[in-house]
Amino acid sequence: MFSWLGSDHRRRKDPEVFQTVSEGLKKLYRSKLLPLEEHYRFHEFHSPALEDADFDNKPMVLLVGQYSTGKTTFIRYLLEQDFPGMRIGPEPTTDSFIAVMQGEAEGVIPGNALVVDPKKPFRKLNTFGNAFLNRFMCAQLPNPVLESISIIDTPGILSGEKQRISRGYDFAAVLEWFAERVDRIILLFDAHKLDISDEFSEVIKALKNHEDKMRVVLNKADQIETQQLMRVYGALMWSLGKIVNTPEVIRVYIGSFWSHPLLIPDNRKLFEAEEQDLFKDIQSLPRNAALRKLNDLIKRARLAKVHAYIISSLKKEMPSVFGKDTKKKELVNNLPEIYGRIEREHQISPGDFPNLKRMQDQLQAQDFSKFQPLKSKLLEVVDDMLAHDIAQLMVLVRQEESQRPTQMVKGGAFEGTLHGPFGRGYGEGAGEGIDDAEWIVARDKPMYDEIFYTLSPVDGKITGANAKKEMLRSKLPNSVLGKIWKLADVDKDGMLDDEEFALANHLIKIKLEGHELPSELPAHLLPPSKRKVAE
């Protein structure tokens, strides 16, 4: 009845039944899993029904953290440009959920309009009401990073019951909704504020069952000494261990994710290595997106099966006429025993069961007489999907991965081009920044020349290693210095002459004064001796 593959066994085994993984997931969900969910009212207890946009959307990264941990600055660091609605400050500035997504032009879509757009995967968020939708928006802008992923910025988490009530919506429930649909969850911590507030603790617990998606960033780590950083890292791991109950140690990336000079540059190499590891993890999301969606569908199917057993068991225990209210209270109180019986009878892992306390709370408001008895056919269809169709889709996932092995996030901080002695350089902004008509570097060149000739030039040039030692005095991140090297090494020979060295120092000065670097070297900044060559 619910099979869309037909009865032909050979057709079942043919990978060509699915043209794409996304198409296969949609068909499997609609024809095999959705009927079970609807029959046992799964959507009222756990998660709304999935729509096409849930299968077709780009990978999403969810940023979570207490206020002033650098979530918005982190996004700006990745994109290397501002985005609409962005606000940065030491106080709680981001009070909304902001979905940063690709668009042809910069603009903001308010939440109420966003949840009626069938092309966006946010339609089911309307169940959280206007209090939430008034604090939800989509910031669209053209950016190469957003061609591959979308990023969700969240309000800074505060402490205390008062702040939680004043939101007007269930903050943890909204985060859990996003957690079910995103590909990566990044928890950001400030190296100076490791306390995990009551609301943050509640949020992390709400993300239970999504630990495989979670990564942790210890941000602003350049502001503390090495010995203190070791203690801070240990304290963070200890705090997380009390909340995140997994046998594996959660991955923590240490760094300072902004383009300002490092206050304490002692751990520069560590920060650079950690940054590259984190970027590689995010870059891999498009390549692994299909596998993640397949995995999420399997988890959803297992939960839907357990839910069906719970609802049908409660229905079976209910009297047909008298004593319904009393029996309902008794069944809710005895739900732990019902869980145990279902676990033994159907050989189900305890980890597949929904949260006991939450399930008891939800059952209080339900009319048990409307529950459905066990319908084996619906469960058999889902079992068939898990046993056969998922395996078929897995083959197609591997085929898509082999056809697109280099599918990665590109642009912005993921540029990944090697810039001279600074290794991997990620760029720093696209603003022009400098617009004088003359070669203004000449004004300070005598001062730069004095430094140049102390660096042992050979044939009028200094090596990249010697130049690096001097440029590191600025305390700018390697990512910024890599971009400066790319601009200053005009002839691309891996060395700097006196004019190129002066240009590099001028660009460092520009950056330290708070200006953006140009994406390409303007003609008026080209050293005089190089202009004829360029022409």
Order of alpha helices (4+ residues) and beta strands (2+ residues): alpha-alpha-alpha-alpha-alpha-beta-alpha-beta-beta-alpha-alpha-beta-beta-alpha-alpha-beta-alpha-beta-alpha-beta-alpha-alpha-alpha-alpha-alpha-alpha-alpha-beta-beta-alpha-beta-alpha-alpha-beta-alpha-alpha
